[in-house]
Amino acid sequence: MGAPPIAEQKTMMAGMPAPQVVVPSSGPSSAANQKTMAVSAPQGIPTAGTQIIPDSQGVVAYARDRAAAAREAAGPDTLPAPPAGALFWIAWIIIGIGAGLGIHFWLAHKAATGT
């Protein structure tokens, strides 16, 4: 069996719906289209308080607003300040004593064994 004649192929193709063009939903062109659609919204949609800004500025503005709200919710800083380095110096004294004792006993061990 061979392929149908050309006249039949044209008839079959005429009965099929036209192919649809698919536009990808990601990429810079779709973002521009979405911004255009948001600006040219129909009159029935309320747009009060809507501000169209570039994406990076929007992210920064959102983060700044969220940080300010979190600071306000947290209230004033109520933790007392640590002592002026007392814990730091105590820790170094303990480390120094430990290191000194370790070196002392290591040297004493070397002297006692003669190695």
Secondary structure, DSSP 4 states (H G I P E B T S, - for coil): --PPPHHHHHHHHHTSPPPPP---SSSHHHHHHHHHHHHT--TTS--TT-----HHHHHHHHHHHHHHHHHHHH-S--SPPPPSSHHHHHHHHHHHHHHHHHHHHHHHHHHHHT-
